[in-house]
Amino acid sequence: MKPENEAVPAMKLMKQRIATGLGLLLLMATAACGPVEMNRARTSDVGDVTLASLAGKFKTRGSGVYTLCFRENFTETVDCASAPHEEAPFELTGVSHNIRDAAGNSCAFTTVTGAPTDVLAYGAKYATWGIAKISFTRTNVSTTTSFDPTTGSGSASFSQYRGGSCAGAAFDSTGAILTGTGTQSFMASDSGNRIDAIVTSFSLVTSPFSVAGSVKETMPVNKATSIRESD
């Protein structure tokens, strides 16, 4: 057993690394929905949507499930290619507030809560490390890479940070540490007042708060909805 002065920092680092992985799932104020919904053109409610018309404040609520890889003793996350390792599915919910500008840039502050889906199998092990339930925040930054105003569909790249802050749609990287990157596709509807999206790729990067490859899925299953807020 680890001495108390060693165990406490280890527990904190474990929570931070799990938080990093979970936070990637609810990315910007764009929302993740099922691929079938995304692939269906919404020409009836797109209206005159331009990239500039998507500027403004949005709020997202969402949920999702994905798998983290741990050492067999559950003391730290590891690359899922490591052998041996334990795989544990997590369920999470999140709320994100973001601001988009006329060029399609976005900065969001996201709060996520999560817990293991199989409490009987993993609850006791996680409770020992104080991670049966998790709550954390992350700063997410997105840049639109393509947009078709005739369909309201587009794509974007994103980065997630521990720390940093948003100044409107701009990102202030002071004190920020990059923890993950990815890409997503999105669809605007309701005359630009709603944005749905799916994650098309994502990965953690190695940092003091993340372990590259420790999330099993490259396209996590998650659903959410972003609705425009009044200024």
Secondary structure, 3 states (H helix, E strand, C coil): CCCHHHHHHHHHHHHHHHHHHHHCCCCCCCEECCHHHHHCCCHHHHCCCCCHHHCEEEEEEEEEEEEEEECCCCCCECCCCCCCCEEEEEEEEEEEEEEECCCCEEEEEEEEEEEECCHHHHHHHHHHCCCCCEEEEEEEEEEEEEEECCCCEEEEEEEEEECCEEECCEEECCCCEEEEEEEEEEEEEHHHCEEEEEEEEEEECCECCECCCCECCCCCEEEEEEEEECC
